[in-house]
Amino acid sequence: MSKALIVEDFKLISDMWESLLLEVGFTDIFVTYCFDEVENYIKTTSPEIILMDLNLPTSKNGIDMTSWLIDQDKRMKIIILTIHNDPTIIKRAFDAGARGFVTKNSGLKEIKVAIQKILDGEKYLCQEASQYNYLLKS
C-alpha cells in the first residue's frame, strides 16, 4: 500500500487518521479539506483509499466531493467518516459512490477493519449504523 488521501478540516482528526494509515502501511498520505487541492491531487495521483469527512467548510461537502471523485474514476475507494448516523445521509453517501461509512463514534480498530474491507473490494457500514445494512444492497 502506498497512497491515501484524507479530506478533513480538523487537524487533530486528520492527524489521527494519518497515524492510522501509516500504521496499516500507507506511506504517501495527502491531507486537505479544500476541493481545489483534492482536484489537483487526483489529477496527478491515484490514491488507493480516500478518508472523507462529510461536513467541510467549503462549498462542497463530503458527499459532493465523493460524487465528483467517482465521476473522475469509478474505482475510487472512499470511506465517509462523520458524526452523522442518519439513514438518509448514509444512503446519499453510498448513492454518491462511497464504499464505506463510519461514524466518528467508531473506534480505531473498526476504522482499520473498514479500510481493509474497502481495499478488498467490499462495502462497509460501521456497527453504530448496522441497523441500516439494507442500504448496502441499494
Residue pairs with C-beta under 8 A, 6 or more apart in sequence:
1 24
1 25
1 26
1 27
1 48
1 119
2 26
2 27
2 28
2 48
3 26
3 27
3 28
3 29
3 30
3 45
3 46
3 47
3 48
4 21
4 26
4 28
4 29
4 30
4 47
4 48
4 49
4 50
4 51
5 29
5 30
5 31
5 32
5 38
5 41
5 42
5 45
5 47
5 49
5 50
5 51
6 14
6 17
6 18
6 21
6 29
6 30
6 31
6 32
6 50
6 51
7 32
7 33
7 38
7 50
7 51
7 52
7 53
7 56
7 62
7 65
8 14
8 17
8 31
8 33
8 51
8 52
8 53
8 81
9 33
9 53
9 55
9 56
9 57
10 53
13 53
13 104
14 31
16 108
17 51
17 81
17 111
18 29
18 31
20 108
20 111
20 112
21 29
21 49
21 51
21 115
22 29
24 112
24 115
24 116
26 48
26 49
28 45
30 37
30 41
30 45
30 47
32 38
32 41
33 53
33 56
33 57
33 58
34 58
35 58
35 59
35 60
35 65
35 68
38 65
38 69
39 68
41 47
42 69
42 72
42 73
46 73
47 76
48 77
48 119
49 77
49 78
49 79
49 115
49 118
49 119
50 69
50 76
50 77
50 78
50 79
51 79
51 81
52 62
52 65
52 66
52 78
52 79
52 80
52 81
52 98
53 62
53 80
53 81
53 82
54 61
54 62
54 63
54 80
54 81
54 82
54 83
54 84
54 89
54 93
55 61
55 62
55 82
55 83
56 62
56 65
60 68
62 80
62 82
62 93
63 80
63 89
63 92
63 93
63 96
63 98
64 96
66 78
66 80
66 93
66 96
66 97
66 98
67 96
67 97
69 76
69 78
69 97
70 76
70 78
70 96
70 97
74 97
76 97
77 99
77 100
77 118
77 119
78 97
78 98
78 99
78 100
79 98
79 99
79 100
79 101
79 102
79 111
79 114
79 115
79 118
79 124
80 93
80 98
80 100
80 101
80 102
81 102
81 103
81 104
81 111
82 89
82 101
82 102
82 103
82 104
83 103
83 104
83 105
84 103
85 103
85 105
85 128
85 129
87 129
87 132
87 135
90 101
90 125
90 129
90 132
90 135
91 135
91 138
93 101
94 101
94 123
94 135
94 136
94 138
95 138
99 118
99 122
99 123
99 124
100 114
100 115
100 117
100 118
100 123
100 124
100 125
101 124
101 125
101 126
101 129
102 110
102 111
102 114
102 124
102 126
103 126
103 128
103 129
105 128
106 114
106 126
106 127
106 128
110 126
110 127
113 124
114 124
114 126
117 123
117 124
118 124
123 136
125 132
125 133
125 135
125 136
